[in-house]
Amino acid sequence: MPLVPPYIESLQPYEAGRTIESVRREFGLTHIAKLASNENPLGASPKATEAMRRELEGLNFYPDGGLRLRETLAREYDVKVENVIAGSGSEGIMSNIIRAFLCDEDEVLTTEAAFIGFQVLAKSRGVKYRTVPYLNWGYDLSALGEAINADTKIIYLANPNNPTGTIFTRSQFDNFYKHVPERVLIILDEAYFEYAKDNPRYPDSMHYRYDNVITLRTFSKIYGLAGARIGYGFAHEELIRNLLKVKLPFEPSTPAEAAGIGALGDKEFLHRSLEVNARGIKYLTAGLEDLGLSVVPSQANFVMVPLPSEQDAMRVFNELMAQGVIVRPLKRFGLPFCLRISIGLDEDNKFCIEAMRNSYAASLGTSHVT
Ligand SMILES: Cc1ncc(COP(=O)(O)O)c(C=O)c1O
């Protein structure tokens, strides 16, 4: 009997993107733009950090398991506290979903090259992991509906999707939902919900609740709290009750919980972040397209750029890094010929286009691009 199960042995530990400091040191650079992890370039919500600081005096006490945040969210969204869960990032809750609901013979179904965090969590449970290909870089919901079988237990959908940035609409979801038996749990990951919510084509799942759908959201993105680890979810009370059984009793931490509550009241920061992002998406998309690159239209805080080959993607990634622009190669997601570029401040985006012009147009010639 091996010490490590084969499905764990075959996984790779998560590699965080390069830090600003390590790139600065390696290349002797002064100016770095970190556009690799879909973080908020404006920093954290000031109301969140203020609330977090206020909690520091009480660190000798154990947290309340997220109750205060759950109550705040229940009031804000007009649901019962029994319908809300809080955790260490939305990934923390995803991990609890996997632990609570999957049995050895169950299967997980999602799109190819799904959000890497979900891939790792599901594969680490050792169950069968099935995917269907993208359709125009979005979820092929018809194919997913047809792929459901008697063993399917969890379907994972991210809307907007990471890494492609695409969304599906309410009617696409409703048509798909007709094919989903009640025994199948749908994880609807809305980590980038705030960036898409004003798009009339985007369906906010809080407006159409189903008993077998868990909506997950996070403070890591628009509220700039990725380092605090705080996320939340909404679902039928029976699902939440079972998640609470497996959740670590003292997550989220007290400062993270306070930061989440503070962030919810920071509408000014939310609006400023949306403005910077909308301007950045427009600028980056146009700038990259001007260089002859194709850019997948994005509803989130990043854009995905498919290149002609994996070699091209890695060359551009390395050349950008040598100039101080850190982007994300998507080989580990399952798209080795693609790069993902997070939206930065105006000056970061400008710097990125300049670096891309140097590395891509110069080395390949734009005629090479399809
Ligand atoms: C689709 C998606 N879901 C979840 C997460 C993780 O969010 P959190 O920081 O709340 O764990 C990310 C982060 O990149 C993401 O892209």
The ligand as an SDF file (V2000), in Angstrom:
LIG
                    3D

 16 16  0  0  0  0  0  0  0  0999 V2000
  -12.8610   31.6700  -10.6170 C   0  0  0  0  0  0  0  0  0  0  0  0
  -12.1890   31.8490   -9.3000 C   0  0  0  0  0  0  0  0  0  0  0  0
  -12.7490   31.3470   -8.2200 N   0  0  0  0  0  0  0  0  0  0  0  0
  -12.1860   31.4760   -7.0030 C   0  0  0  0  0  0  0  0  0  0  0  0
  -10.9970   32.1360   -6.8540 C   0  0  0  0  0  0  0  0  0  0  0  0
  -10.3350   32.1630   -5.5180 C   0  0  0  0  0  0  0  0  0  0  0  0
  -10.8520   33.1120   -4.7240 O   0  0  0  0  0  0  0  0  0  0  0  0
  -10.4550   33.1950   -3.1960 P   0  0  0  0  0  0  0  0  0  0  0  0
   -9.2740   34.0800   -3.1050 O   0  0  0  0  0  0  0  0  0  0  0  0
  -11.6910   33.7610   -2.5760 O   0  0  0  0  0  0  0  0  0  0  0  0
  -10.1810   31.8130   -2.6780 O   0  0  0  0  0  0  0  0  0  0  0  0
  -10.3600   32.6970   -7.9500 C   0  0  0  0  0  0  0  0  0  0  0  0
   -9.0620   33.3770   -7.7960 C   0  0  0  0  0  0  0  0  0  0  0  0
   -8.3310   33.6130   -8.6920 O   0  0  0  0  0  0  0  0  0  0  0  0
  -10.9710   32.5360   -9.2030 C   0  0  0  0  0  0  0  0  0  0  0  0
  -10.3840   33.0200  -10.2980 O   0  0  0  0  0  0  0  0  0  0  0  0
  1  2  1  0
  2  3  1  0
  2 15  2  0
  3  4  2  0
  4  5  1  0
  5  6  1  0
  5 12  2  0
  6  7  1  0
  7  8  1  0
  8  9  2  0
  8 10  1  0
  8 11  1  0
 12 13  1  0
 12 15  1  0
 13 14  2  0
 15 16  1  0
M  END
$$$$
